[in-house]
Amino acid sequence: MMSISVRCVAPVAALFLAIPALADTNAVAILTLEDCVGVALRTGGAAALARYDQAIAGTLVGQAAAGLRPRVSVNGSYTRLDRVDDLDLGPARIATADENNASAGAHFSQVLYPGGGVHAALAAAKLGKRAADWTRADAEQRVIRDVRLAFYDVLAARSALKVQQEAVLQLGLAMRQTRIRFAEGTASEFDKLRSELDFANASRDLLRAKNDADTSMVALGRLLNMDLAAFDVTGELPLETVTADKAKLQARAARERPTVLAMASAIEAAHKDLAAARGSRLPSLVALLNYDWGNRFSAAELENEFEWHWTAGLGMEWNLWDGGRTAQLLRQKMLELEKARVEYAELAKTARMEVSLAWLEMGNAVQALEGRREEAELAAKALEIARTSYEAGVATYLDFVEANVAAAAARLGIVQALRRHAAATARLKYACGSEDLGE
């Protein structure tokens, strides 16, 4: 049976040596939760995409505003005729055109009355920009929530790893004591085999706990866009106090959450889009000014003469009938407005529901924590008594194993409850769209 313990002790010993390396500060940057959030907001893809969407919305405002600004353009042309006909007037012949024709000009136009559509489109674009601002705020809060959850996963996994490490250490000491007692004839072979089997099983549990800790770090590194060899984290699972009641938090979420505010701006933008579509039925008036240079203004007699000329005027356009396109566009805008109203109501309901779920999870975690610390202290004390009694031959090996399992379970219960509470608090902050959970 010696081969069982040798196979188990080797990986466990290596694991015990590897665990302190987690705190090595020479080769990696040690990040707090606030540091991780800052890195994710700077380098994370979700935050970057939200910033691009916000910038794109800003360009749409500029495009809409361009419809009210003057427009200036220049042009030029050159043509050569293969033959020029002359006009026979009896005593004289006059050329009807020049073989070489060139022209250049500048053109200016200014909308005097845009028909109502441009102003409404500009207002819609500005409201769309406001919606993009709130969408970016929501994306950043979502990043903060996800980083917090991943950070808490790392802390919880490492705490569970330490608990399992202590359990394996206790079983290793008990296995050694059992072997000594078996060699002395004061312990049965069953106890010896049982101690070796328990140690082997606990060692495998320790390897799984180490894998969970590594996996949680990979997930956090993905959010930060950082390689695992470049950083480590430090911190403790928090236990924040929420003083506001659930009803107030639900009302705050339905009123102040960035996604809800973004949809409210989208509804206003839909109103303006509808007004812009209706305004396209009105006439538009434009002022025009052209300044041209060339030899195409009059027939030249025996010479190719270039001249400057200008023209000015007004232009009006009134779309009386376009085959029903405007009517269908109006219907589309009205449907989009109704859709936005439904989405707004659904977002408010979702926000209130997420607050309720986070509140329930937080309450369950608090209940799980009540008495757990005292229970853990009692279990640790019972384990010490059982271990001492077993070494003295007063208690059985089974008594020690039961005490060891109870102590580990109590400590893991605290870790899991703290992790659930911290995660519920992070989700509650995101649901409310605020870091302040007070009155």
Solvent accessible surface area in square Angstrom, and as a share of the most:
residue,aa,sasa,rsa
1,M,107,0.48
2,M,121,0.54
3,S,64,0.41
4,I,44,0.22
5,S,3,0.02
6,V,90,0.51
7,R,155,0.57
8,C,14,0.08
9,V,65,0.37
10,A,63,0.49
11,P,50,0.32
12,V,8,0.05
13,A,48,0.37
14,A,59,0.46
15,L,12,0.06
16,F,46,0.19
17,L,144,0.72
18,A,42,0.32
19,I,18,0.09
20,P,90,0.56
21,A,63,0.49
22,L,50,0.25
23,A,77,0.60
24,D,64,0.33
25,T,88,0.51
26,N,140,0.72
27,A,84,0.65
28,V,36,0.20
29,A,49,0.38
30,I,61,0.31
31,L,20,0.10
32,T,54,0.31
33,L,32,0.16
34,E,125,0.56
35,D,62,0.32
36,C,0,0.00
37,V,22,0.13
38,G,22,0.21
39,V,18,0.11
40,A,1,0.00
41,L,46,0.23
42,R,165,0.60
43,T,67,0.39
44,G,6,0.05
45,G,42,0.40
46,A,49,0.38
47,A,0,0.00
48,A,28,0.21
49,L,120,0.60
50,A,6,0.05
51,R,77,0.28
52,Y,146,0.56
53,D,77,0.40
54,Q,35,0.16
55,A,61,0.47
56,I,99,0.50
57,A,10,0.08
58,G,26,0.25
59,T,76,0.44
60,L,89,0.44
61,V,31,0.18
62,G,35,0.34
63,Q,119,0.53
64,A,20,0.15
65,A,14,0.11
66,A,44,0.34
67,G,18,0.17
68,L,50,0.25
69,R,132,0.48
70,P,74,0.46
71,R,159,0.58
72,V,109,0.63
73,S,63,0.41
74,V,119,0.68
75,N,81,0.42
76,G,56,0.54
77,S,68,0.44
78,Y,134,0.51
79,T,77,0.45
80,R,150,0.55
81,L,71,0.35
82,D,149,0.77
83,R,178,0.65
84,V,36,0.21
85,D,81,0.42
86,D,69,0.36
87,L,95,0.47
88,D,89,0.46
89,L,95,0.47
90,G,59,0.57
91,P,140,0.88
92,A,46,0.36
93,R,144,0.53
94,I,50,0.25
95,A,28,0.22
96,T,73,0.42
97,A,37,0.28
98,D,21,0.11
99,E,80,0.36
100,N,51,0.26
101,N,30,0.15
102,A,24,0.19
103,S,16,0.11
104,A,39,0.30
105,G,10,0.10
106,A,39,0.31
107,H,49,0.22
108,F,77,0.32
109,S,29,0.19
110,Q,43,0.19
111,V,43,0.25
112,L,96,0.48
113,Y,101,0.38
114,P,23,0.14
115,G,1,0.01
116,G,28,0.27
117,G,13,0.13
118,V,38,0.22
119,H,102,0.46
120,A,13,0.10
121,A,38,0.30
122,L,27,0.13
123,A,30,0.23
124,A,9,0.07
125,A,17,0.13
126,K,111,0.47
127,L,16,0.08
128,G,28,0.27
129,K,59,0.25
130,R,115,0.42
131,A,15,0.11
132,A,15,0.11
133,D,49,0.25
134,W,90,0.32
135,T,66,0.38
136,R,71,0.26
137,A,29,0.23
138,D,7,0.04
139,A,5,0.04
140,E,44,0.20
141,Q,47,0.21
142,R,84,0.31
143,V,16,0.09
144,I,34,0.17
145,R,54,0.20
146,D,44,0.23
147,V,1,0.00
148,R,35,0.13
149,L,27,0.13
150,A,10,0.08
151,F,4,0.02
152,Y,8,0.03
153,D,52,0.27
154,V,0,0.00
155,L,15,0.07
156,A,14,0.11
157,A,16,0.12
158,R,32,0.12
159,S,35,0.23
160,A,28,0.22
161,L,2,0.01
162,K,120,0.51
163,V,4,0.02
164,Q,28,0.12
165,Q,40,0.18
166,E,60,0.27
167,A,10,0.08
168,V,2,0.01
169,L,81,0.41
170,Q,21,0.09
171,L,14,0.07
172,G,17,0.16
173,L,59,0.29
174,A,6,0.05
175,M,10,0.05
176,R,150,0.55
177,Q,44,0.20
178,T,0,0.00
179,R,56,0.21
180,I,80,0.41
181,R,37,0.13
182,F,79,0.33
183,A,87,0.68
184,E,122,0.55
185,G,62,0.60
186,T,85,0.49
187,A,15,0.12
188,S,57,0.37
189,E,102,0.46
190,F,138,0.57
191,D,40,0.20
192,K,32,0.14
193,L,59,0.30
194,R,74,0.27
195,S,0,0.00
196,E,2,0.01
197,L,98,0.49
198,D,22,0.12
199,F,11,0.05
200,A,4,0.03
201,N,61,0.31
202,A,7,0.05
203,S,3,0.02
204,R,117,0.43
205,D,52,0.27
206,L,0,0.00
207,L,76,0.38
208,R,142,0.52
209,A,15,0.12
210,K,34,0.14
211,N,91,0.47
212,D,81,0.42
213,A,4,0.03
214,D,58,0.30
215,T,77,0.45
216,S,12,0.08
217,M,17,0.08
218,V,81,0.47
219,A,53,0.41
220,L,0,0.00
221,G,4,0.03
222,R,166,0.61
223,L,59,0.29
224,L,0,0.00
225,N,81,0.42
226,M,52,0.23
227,D,99,0.51
228,L,73,0.36
229,A,75,0.58
230,A,47,0.36
231,F,3,0.01
232,D,10,0.05
233,V,7,0.04
234,T,63,0.37
235,G,43,0.41
236,E,155,0.70
237,L,25,0.12
238,P,40,0.25
239,L,85,0.42
240,E,69,0.31
241,T,117,0.68
242,V,29,0.16
243,T,80,0.47
244,A,1,0.01
245,D,67,0.35
246,K,78,0.33
247,A,70,0.54
248,K,108,0.46
249,L,0,0.00
250,Q,38,0.17
251,A,49,0.38
252,R,34,0.12
253,A,0,0.00
254,A,16,0.13
255,R,138,0.50
256,E,70,0.31
257,R,16,0.06
258,P,3,0.02
259,T,32,0.18
260,V,1,0.01
261,L,47,0.24
262,A,11,0.09
263,M,33,0.15
264,A,31,0.24
265,S,4,0.02
266,A,32,0.25
267,I,27,0.14
268,E,77,0.35
269,A,12,0.10
270,A,14,0.11
271,H,80,0.36
272,K,82,0.35
273,D,45,0.23
274,L,13,0.07
275,A,43,0.34
276,A,18,0.14
277,A,5,0.04
278,R,128,0.47
279,G,7,0.07
280,S,53,0.34
281,R,117,0.43
282,L,86,0.43
283,P,30,0.19
284,S,30,0.19
285,L,58,0.29
286,V,37,0.21
287,A,25,0.20
288,L,78,0.39
289,L,80,0.40
290,N,44,0.23
291,Y,105,0.40
292,D,19,0.10
293,W,81,0.28
294,G,0,0.00
295,N,8,0.04
296,R,133,0.49
297,F,66,0.28
298,S,79,0.51
299,A,67,0.52
300,A,15,0.12
301,E,108,0.49
302,L,171,0.85
303,E,109,0.49
304,N,67,0.35
305,E,90,0.40
306,F,81,0.34
307,E,52,0.23
308,W,146,0.51
309,H,76,0.34
310,W,168,0.59
311,T,76,0.44
312,A,68,0.53
313,G,37,0.35
314,L,121,0.60
315,G,24,0.23
316,M,130,0.58
317,E,125,0.56
318,W,134,0.47
319,N,60,0.31
320,L,142,0.71
321,W,199,0.70
322,D,50,0.26
323,G,58,0.56
324,G,17,0.16
325,R,163,0.59
326,T,9,0.05
327,A,47,0.36
328,Q,122,0.54
329,L,46,0.23
330,L,17,0.08
331,R,140,0.51
332,Q,85,0.38
333,K,40,0.17
334,M,86,0.38
335,L,96,0.48
336,E,70,0.31
337,L,10,0.05
338,E,87,0.39
339,K,128,0.54
340,A,11,0.08
341,R,100,0.37
342,V,92,0.53
343,E,63,0.28
344,Y,75,0.29
345,A,45,0.35
346,E,86,0.39
347,L,54,0.27
348,A,10,0.08
349,K,111,0.47
350,T,51,0.30
351,A,0,0.00
352,R,92,0.33
353,M,104,0.46
354,E,50,0.23
355,V,0,0.00
356,S,34,0.22
357,L,104,0.52
358,A,4,0.03
359,W,78,0.27
360,L,112,0.56
361,E,56,0.25
362,M,14,0.06
363,G,31,0.30
364,N,57,0.29
365,A,0,0.00
366,V,62,0.36
367,Q,126,0.56
368,A,31,0.24
369,L,13,0.07
370,E,124,0.56
371,G,47,0.46
372,R,71,0.26
373,R,118,0.43
374,E,112,0.50
375,E,80,0.36
376,A,14,0.11
377,E,120,0.54
378,L,109,0.54
379,A,12,0.09
380,A,54,0.42
381,K,131,0.56
382,A,48,0.37
383,L,17,0.08
384,E,84,0.38
385,I,100,0.51
386,A,12,0.09
387,R,55,0.20
388,T,70,0.41
389,S,25,0.16
390,Y,6,0.02
391,E,78,0.35
392,A,74,0.57
393,G,42,0.41
394,V,125,0.72
395,A,19,0.15
396,T,80,0.46
397,Y,6,0.02
398,L,90,0.45
399,D,64,0.33
400,F,1,0.00
401,V,15,0.09
402,E,99,0.45
403,A,14,0.11
404,N,6,0.03
405,V,92,0.53
406,A,52,0.40
407,A,7,0.06
408,A,18,0.14
409,A,54,0.42
410,A,2,0.01
411,R,86,0.31
412,L,46,0.23
413,G,10,0.10
414,I,25,0.13
415,V,17,0.10
416,Q,106,0.47
417,A,1,0.01
418,L,24,0.12
419,R,52,0.19
420,R,84,0.31
421,H,6,0.03
422,A,3,0.02
423,A,1,0.01
424,A,1,0.00
425,T,4,0.02
426,A,3,0.02
427,R,104,0.38
428,L,0,0.00
429,K,21,0.09
430,Y,18,0.07
431,A,0,0.00
432,C,0,0.00
433,G,14,0.13
434,S,29,0.19
435,E,99,0.44
436,D,90,0.46
437,L,13,0.07
438,G,18,0.18
439,E,133,0.60
